């Protein structure tokens, strides 16, 4: 993967383990990120016209994945795991919006567990 252009919606932190792995394996003269764009329709168009790859949530590409227009690479790497946290003020109750967000996340994550 390191020899192909990486495109993305945001910059990766230098502390990101995936970025560190890419930097270790790719030509040091190649840019880390070939295209930086927060517009997913533009990123989708770039993917169709290049050999680039993108780290993105599958939900942005459900239609394209279903039709076979794009494919998902099943890559297992510790840097691709995320940790979600909720910070709260001690002694304060959650707002209804915060609780709704937590409920949505929990429902989605529970559905992922096999």
SVG drawing of the C-alpha trace seen along z (x, -y; Angstrom):
<svg xmlns="http://www.w3.org/2000/svg" viewBox="-33 -20 47 33">
<polyline fill="none" stroke="black" stroke-width="0.4" points="0.0,0.0 2.9,-2.4 3.9,-2.6 0.4,-3.9 -0.8,-7.4 -2.8,-8.0 -5.6,-10.5 -7.6,-11.7 -10.1,-14.1 -7.8,-15.2 -4.1,-15.2 -2.9,-12.3 -1.0,-13.2 2.7,-12.3 1.9,-10.3 -0.5,-8.1 0.9,-4.5 -0.4,-3.9 1.4,-7.1 4.6,-6.0 4.4,-2.6 3.8,-4.2 6.7,-6.6 9.0,-3.7 8.1,-1.7 7.7,-4.4 10.1,-6.4 11.1,-9.4 10.7,-11.6 7.0,-10.8 4.5,-13.0 2.7,-11.3 -0.7,-12.5 -1.1,-13.0 -4.5,-14.8 -6.1,-16.4 -9.8,-17.2 -12.7,-17.1 -15.3,-16.7 -16.2,-13.0 -17.7,-13.2 -14.4,-14.6 -12.5,-11.9 -14.8,-9.3 -14.1,-10.8 -10.3,-10.7 -10.5,-7.0 -12.3,-6.2 -9.6,-7.8 -6.4,-6.8 -4.7,-4.0 -4.9,-5.9 -6.3,-4.5 -8.3,-6.2 -8.9,-5.5 -12.6,-6.3 -15.7,-5.0 -17.5,-2.5 -20.8,-4.3 -19.6,-7.0 -19.3,-4.4 -22.2,-2.0 -23.7,-2.5 -20.4,-2.1 -19.5,1.0 -22.9,2.6 -22.6,2.0 -19.0,3.1 -17.9,-0.3 -15.4,-0.4 -14.0,2.4 -13.1,2.5 -9.7,3.9 -9.8,6.1 -6.6,4.8 -5.8,5.6 -3.4,3.2 -3.4,2.0 -3.3,-1.6 -6.7,-1.2 -8.4,-0.5 -10.1,-3.4 -10.9,-4.1 -14.0,-6.1 -14.4,-8.0 -17.0,-10.2 -15.9,-12.9 -18.3,-14.2 -18.1,-16.8 -18.2,-15.2 -21.6,-15.6 -23.4,-16.8 -26.0,-14.9 -25.8,-14.2 -27.7,-16.4 -30.4,-14.6 -28.3,-15.1 -25.2,-13.6 -27.2,-10.6 -28.7,-10.1 -25.2,-10.2 -24.0,-7.6 -27.0,-5.4 -26.4,-5.6 -22.7,-4.7 -23.5,-1.8 -26.2,-0.4 -23.8,-0.6 -20.9,0.9 -23.0,3.7 -24.1,4.6 -20.4,4.9 -19.6,7.5 -19.9,11.0"/>
</svg>
